[in-house]
């Protein structure tokens, strides 16, 4: 029989488990003092002797806590419970973009642009804090019930303060299929790498699939570096010239040929509610 679920983290009362991954567990919890639900992310108990992972986990919490923006999930509190690091963040009602795109769904052009616009706004704020997300993908973009989009899971983010010490240890960082060519070839990574990954997400919203598909992670990385990305207009006839330009500039192989920051993309997209 599995270990009993923790009842509390600090003053937060655990209600249920929402999910678990290699590094930790996410719970839904209640904060009685403010009468609100929160999400608790706790480092896995099997990792409590790994100082590097504890440092990375704490760094994720501090990186997210430094950002206060409507398009980035908000961290409320960082603490420890019985030597187990955890942080509390806002509880989001909604679904991930990954869930929304289930079954190779293609979004309406304006819906895709609206999601892109909000994701860019959140990432732009992160980039202002010298924070590179490094794992932008549909599963890390939440579509809330009020229509807002939130960037989540800065678990492998890189800051200028910490550099690459914790992410360049020979382990695979990021998700194949959304990695930029510079990640695949082991070059220095900056905010333009997030722009490439978000461009691949934009492509997927408009095409119903990612441009690179290969069963082997290594084969996928080779495709990202070497293969031409299929023209979106050959797949989705509703994509206009301006949208095509934005997409192509986001997913340029050479980072110098991409948009240099997310604010440029927002400017090109124009105001919402078109």
N, C-alpha and C positions, 0 to 999 in steps of 0.2 A: 504494500500500500504506500502511495506517495506521501511525501512530507506535508503536514497540514499547512494551509495558506496562512501567512502572517495576518494578524488581526489589525495591527496598526503600524504606521510609519510616522513617528513623531505624534502630532495631534491629528493626523489624518486617519480616518477609519476605513479600512479596506472593505469594498463591497464585492468585487469580482475580479477575476483575471481577464485581461483583454487580449493578451498575446505574449509570446516569448520568442526570443531569438538567441543567437550565439552568446551575446554579451549580457543579456538581462531579461527581466520580466516587466511587463506593463500592466498596471492594475487600474481599475476604476475605484476611486475613493471619495469620501465625503469629508468636508471641512466644516465641523459644526459651528465654529466661531463666526464664520462668514456665510454659513448656510448655502454652500455651493459644492458642486461635484468637481473633482480634479482628476487628472491622470497622474499616476505615480510610476516613474521609471526607476527600477532598482537593479543594481548590478547583480548578476547571478552569484549565488552563494558559493558555487564551485570556483569562482574567480577571485575570492577575497584575499588570496595570498599573492596575487599577481600585481605587483606595484605599478607596472607599466599600464595595465588595463585600468586600474583604479585611477591613475593620473589621466588617462584618456577619457574615462567616464566623467570625471570631475571637470575636465576641460570642456566637454560637450555641454554640460550644464552651465558653466560660466560663460561660454561663447553665446549660448542662446539667451541667457539672462541679460546680457549686455544689449540685446536688441529689443526695442519696444516699437513694434510696427504692426498694424492690423493684418498684414499678410505674412506674418511669421508667428508661429506658435509661441505663446508667452510662458516663461518660467516664473513660478511664484516663490519657490523655496528650494534650497539645497541643504541636505543634512545627512545624518547617519542614524541607523536604527540597529542596535546590537552589532556595531562595526560594519554594517552593510550600507554603503553609500546609496543615496536615492535623491531624486529631485521631483518636485511637484510642478505640474504645468497645467495649462487650461485644458479642460475636457471638451473635445470637439464633437459636436453632433453633425454627422454627415457621412460621406463616403470618400474613399481615395479616388484619384483620377484613374488609377489602375482598375478599380472596380467599375468605374463609369465606362471604361473602354473595353470591358469584357465582350468577347465574341467578335473581335475586330470591328467594333463600332466606329463609324466615322462621324465626327461632330459637325454641326453646322458651323460655317465659317466664322460668324460673329461670336458664337459660343467659344470656339477655340481661341479666337483673338482675345476675348475677355479673360479667359483663364491665363493665357500667356501674359497679358498686361498686368494682372495681379501678381503672378509669380515673379515677373520682372521687378515689380515694385518691392516685394519682399526681399528678393535677392540683392537688389540695389542697396537696400539698407544694410544687409549683412556685409556686402562688399565695402561699404563705407567704414565698417568696423574691422577692415582687413581680414575678413572671414571668408574663406572659400569653402563652399559646401562639399564638393567632390563626389556627391552621390545623388545628383538630381535625376529623378525618374518618376513615372506616374505614381508609384506607391508612396512617394514622399511629398506629394501635393494633395492636400485634403480639400475637398469641395464641401463646404459647410451648408447646412440647411438654409441659411440666409443668403446663399449665393456667393459668399466670400471664399477666397482661396487662401490657404495657409501653407507655407513651406515648413515641413517638419523634418525631424531626424537629422540633426547635425552630428551624428555619431562618428564620422570620420573626417570632420571638417578640419581645415588647416588654418592656423592663425600665424601672423608674422611673429608674434611673441614666442610661440612654441616651435615654429618651423616644421620640418618634416620628421623630426626625431621619432615620433610615434607612428608615423604612417609609411615610412620608407624602410621598413625592416624586412623586406623581401616577401611580405604577405601581399595578397591581392587586394587592392583598395578600389572600391567602386563597383559598378554593375556592368558586366559586358553588354554591349549593345548601345549603351549611352555614354561610354567613355570617349574622351577626345583623343585625337591622334597623338597629342603630346603626352597624355597619360600612358597610352599604349607603348610609346617608344622611350618611356622613362625620362622625359625631359621635364624641365621646371614647369610647375602648374600654377596658374593664377586665375583670376575671375573669368577670363575668357574661356577657360575650360568649362565652367558652369554654363556659360552662354551656349557653347556647342551642345552640351547635354540637354539644355532646355530647348534648343533647336530641334534635336532628335525627338523630344517629347511633342513639340509642335507638329513635326512631320507625322508622327504617329496619330495625333488627333485628326489630321486631315486625310491620312491614307488608310487608317485602320490597321497599320502594321509598322514596325520599325524598318528602316531601309536596309539594315544588315541582318541576315538570319543565317546562323551557322551553329551546329550542335556543339562544336568545340569552342571553348572560350578563347583559345589561342588563334583558331581559324577566324573567329569573330574579330579579334583585335587586328589581325592582318588585313581583313576586309576594311575595317575602319581607316586604317592607314593607307591602303593601296587602291581600294575600289571606288569608282565614281558612284555618287549617290543618285539613284533614279530621279528623274525630273517629276516633281509632285503633280505637274499639270497633265502628265500622261496617265495619272491614276485618278485625280480628282479635277474634273473639268470646271468646277465652281471656283477654283483658286484663281484670283485676279492677279494682274501684273504686279501690283504693289505688295501683296501678301507673298507672292513668289520671291520677290526681291528680298524681303525681310527674312524669309526662311533661308534662302541661299546664303545670305550674308552671315546668318547665325551659324551655319554648318560648314563654313569654309574650312578646308583642311589646315590652312596656315592661320594661326591665331592673329597675325598682323592684318589679315584680310577680313576678319570678323568685325562686328560691332565691338568697340573697345570697352563699353560698359552698358549696363541694362537701361540706363536713362536714355541712351540713343534709341534703343528698341521702342521704349514707351513713346518717345517723340515721333517715331516713324508710324507707330500704330495709330496715333491720334487719340482723341477722347473716346471714352466708352459709350455704350448705349446707342450704337449705330443702327 
